[in-house]
């Protein structure tokens, strides 16, 4: 996973503003898109923890860091502990939600005829009922009925 381009752009903007010519000279002659791709890859581990990058930007060293040094600074960021919720699930609600999923489970287990719609349309066609031609065509395709067989 790579860091989003927008985040890399903000990092570069901040480093250029902080270090000025030192930052620009460090990457002189290097294609900017390639450079940003490398930074996005190297900092990809922080895609879900942008606070570590923000912390690193607030704690920059005196000298302009390269991507490896910047990643090391990110790794030093303090971990924010999120409060744990002390909530218990309501057993009745859990049973209710599981009952709603019963249909999905039966479909996944193969207990539902997934071509019932096509059989229904073809039954209407066989009964002489007017059916839109495109509906009949899709039903035939779903059931594997060739056009020649359908015309017989």
C-alpha positions in Angstrom: 0.0 0.0 0.0 1.3 3.5 -0.8 0.7 6.8 0.8 -1.9 8.9 -1.0 -0.5 11.4 -3.5 -2.2 14.3 -1.6 -0.3 13.4 1.6 3.1 13.2 -0.3 2.4 16.6 -1.9 1.8 18.1 1.5 5.0 16.6 2.9 7.0 18.0 0.0 5.4 21.4 0.4 6.3 21.4 4.1 9.8 20.2 3.5 10.4 22.8 0.8 9.0 25.6 3.0 11.1 24.4 6.0 14.4 23.6 4.3 14.2 25.8 1.1 17.2 25.5 -1.2 18.6 22.5 0.8 15.5 20.5 0.0 15.5 21.5 -3.7 19.2 20.8 -4.1 18.9 17.4 -2.5 16.7 16.2 -5.3 18.0 18.3 -8.2 18.0 16.3 -11.5 15.6 13.7 -10.1 12.2 13.4 -11.8 9.6 14.8 -9.3 7.0 12.1 -10.1 9.5 9.3 -9.6 10.7 10.9 -6.3 7.1 11.2 -5.1 6.4 7.6 -6.0 9.3 6.4 -3.9 8.2 8.5 -1.0 4.7 7.2 -1.3 6.0 3.7 -1.3 8.4 4.1 1.6 5.8 5.9 3.7 3.0 3.5 2.7 3.0 1.9 6.1 1.6 5.1 7.5 -1.3 5.4 5.2 -3.6 4.4 8.0 -1.8 6.5 10.6 -1.4 10.0 9.2 -0.9 11.4 12.7 2.6 9.8 12.7 3.4 11.8 9.6 2.0 15.0 11.1 4.1 14.3 14.2 7.2 13.9 12.0 6.5 17.2 10.2 6.3 18.9 13.6 9.5 17.3 14.8 11.8 17.8 11.8 15.6 17.7 12.3 17.9 20.6 11.6 19.1 19.0 8.3 16.8 18.0 5.5 15.9 14.3 5.9 15.8 11.9 3.0 12.8 9.5 2.8 14.5 6.8 5.0 15.3 9.3 7.7 11.8 10.8 7.5 10.3 7.3 7.8 12.4 6.8 10.9 11.1 10.0 12.4 7.5 8.9 11.7 8.2 5.6 13.5 9.2 7.6 16.7 5.8 9.2 16.9 4.0 8.5 20.1 1.1 6.1 19.8 -2.3 7.5 20.7 -4.3 5.1 22.7 -8.0 5.1 21.8 -10.5 4.7 24.6 -12.0 1.2 24.8 -15.8 1.2 24.7 -17.4 -0.9 27.4 -20.5 -1.9 25.4 -22.1 -5.3 25.4 -24.1 -6.6 22.4 -27.9 -7.0 23.0 -28.5 -10.8 22.5 -31.9 -10.2 21.0 -30.6 -7.7 18.5 -27.8 -10.1 17.5 -30.3 -12.9 16.9 -32.5 -10.5 14.8 -29.6 -9.5 12.6 -28.4 -13.1 12.2 -31.9 -14.0 11.1 -31.7 -11.4 8.4 -28.5 -13.0 7.2 -30.1 -16.4 6.9 -31.3 -15.8 3.4 -27.8 -14.7 2.3 -26.4 -17.9 3.9 -28.8 -20.1 2.0 -27.9 -18.4 -1.3 -24.2 -18.9 -0.5 -24.8 -22.5 0.3 -26.5 -23.0 -3.0 -30.1 -23.4 -1.7 -31.6 -20.9 -4.1 -32.3 -21.3 -7.8 -30.4 -18.3 -9.3 -32.0 -18.8 -12.7 -35.6 -18.9 -11.4 -36.2 -15.5 -13.0 -35.2 -16.9 -16.4 -37.4 -20.1 -16.0 -40.3 -17.8 -15.1 -39.9 -15.7 -18.2 -39.6 -18.8 -20.4 -42.7 -20.3 -18.8 -44.6 -17.1 -19.8 -43.2 -17.3 -23.3 -44.3 -21.0 -23.6 -47.8 -20.1 -22.3 -48.1 -17.6 -25.2 -47.9 -14.5 -23.0 -46.4 -11.4 -24.6 -42.9 -10.9 -23.3 -40.5 -8.2 -24.4 -38.0 -9.8 -26.8 -35.0 -8.6 -24.9 -36.3 -10.2 -21.7 -36.8 -13.5 -23.6 -33.3 -13.2 -25.1 -31.7 -12.8 -21.8 -33.7 -15.6 -20.3 -32.6 -17.9 -23.1 -29.0 -16.9 -22.7 -29.1 -17.5 -19.0 -30.6 -21.0 -19.5 -28.3 -21.8 -22.4 -31.0 -22.1 -24.9 -29.8 -21.5 -28.4 -31.9 -19.3 -30.7 -32.5 -22.1 -33.2 -33.9 -24.3 -30.4 -36.1 -21.5 -29.1 -37.6 -21.0 -32.6 -38.6 -24.7 -32.9 
